[in-house]
Amino acid sequence: MPPVPGQQAYPEPAWTPETGAPPTAEDFARRRQIRPPDPVATVGFRAVINKTGLVKLPPGRHEQELRRDIEMVRRNFGGLRQVTVVNPKGGAGKTVAILLLAMTFGQKRGGYVLAWDNNETQGTLGMRAQQDFHSRTVRDMLRDLGQFQGAHGRVGDLSQYVRSQGEGMFDVLASDESATGGEMLTASAFAELREVVSRFYKLIFVDTGNNVRAQNWQAAMDATDQLVVTMSARNDSAETAARMLDHLEQSGRQRLVRQAVTVVSMPPSRKEIDLPAIQQHFAARTRAVLLAPYERLIDSGEPIRYSGLSSATRDAWLKIAASVAEGL
């Protein structure tokens, strides 16, 4: 039959028994596949030019890198993953790293992200996070774990113990905020808590204390999929981290060390810091060494909001998050 005027003809070879099996719906669907559109710049000067409608400029190198980093953060990890942030020295940026990683994954990937303060006693994650309608901590949840046993416990029940971070798109499980809160957490306590939260979250970021011999610190290491080593750009902070890596290697966790991501937080001034030596040492021991720029909001000690961060800080932590995601 000749084609109807105004319509395009799509000739197909006639099927005969000699040609083999008849075509399937999948064969037909493949004909409709559309080539993805050429990428167009959406940020920066190129985006401004594109809005004129006169030309369509492709994204520049910076935007291409941002897109690749976002794609890495959004990839399917194939199940629950735990990222543990470590450095036995106080002031090494562990809590900030936990919050900014959880914020970045929450913003770029979506919910089901938990930031968990696994300090053996008093921790600061709950203080730097946004407050919620309650002030319950990990000890309250540990006391009430019975309501989550077996098939019991729903995500609505869990909201009594975790603190929603609103625009950050993640939740916080805070540690005891009292300096005299009670006994140290055990390895079994960590395992019981993790079994419960793993039902509700796909990605767990675990903050750690300063005692590598503590049972809950060791339990967190055993459950870790990706290690993140943080430090300030100071020799004492870096040396403490290096000695901790020695401890992990001596305890049979060499692979965890080799696959680790090192994050160096920069001070407001680069004077009197030996950054090249720090980068060289940890580049030889871990998978990646990345710098986190100085951010006044972070240095203030106040609760951190993603929208209040500078674009340079957000981009840097997106790069760090992409490196973490690569190991998951």
Secondary structure, 3 states (H helix, E strand, C coil): CCCCCCCCCCCCCCCCHHHCCCCCHHHHHHCCCCCCCCCCCCCHHHHHHHHCCCCCCCCCHHHHHHHHHHHHHCCCCCCCEEEEEECCCCCCCHHHHHHHHHHHHHHHHCCCEEEEEECCCCCCHHHHCCCCCCCCCHHHHHHCHHHHCCCCCCHHHHCCCCEECHHHCCEEECCCCCCCCCCCCCHHHHHHHHHHHCCCCCEEEEEECCCCCCHHHHHHHHCCCEEEEEEECCHHHHHHHHHHHHHHHHCCCHHHHHCCEEEEECCCCCCCCCHHHHHHHHHCCCCEEEEECCCHHHHCCCCCCHHHCCHHHHHHHHHHHHHHHHCC
